Amino acid sequence: MLNSVAYNEKNSKTVETLILEAKIRSENPVYGSIDIQTKLKLQNEETLKEIDLSLKPTYTY
């Protein structure tokens, strides 16, 4: 993978990303980081719904 990255782009960020991806892949070999992305996306959508509900005006009679 590192060979596919241009020489000037081989910095610590590239290595950190590869290490993180390997760690995630070892913890979840089937879905890897896609599983985490999906879970975070769903959590984000739920949070946005809660925010929308909290911002709606509350009517009391």
Steps between C-alpha positions, in 0.01 A plus 500: 500500500775742587655445157182631335533831687726765350834533678427852626167382642657227714466676828389402844135557410515229233660256741252589777211439261634160400554401863148609592351310206696186597383528861139543395530213251640270771211588733238461228640287216175481302395863469801692630472877505179495294321359806623786716408757235149355473449501876624858530278612213193347666594654834546838332159476331332411830669792673391740225140380539520563874636849438221573252241386754652712773499809278134472405283738694319349794136591524322495832129550539 
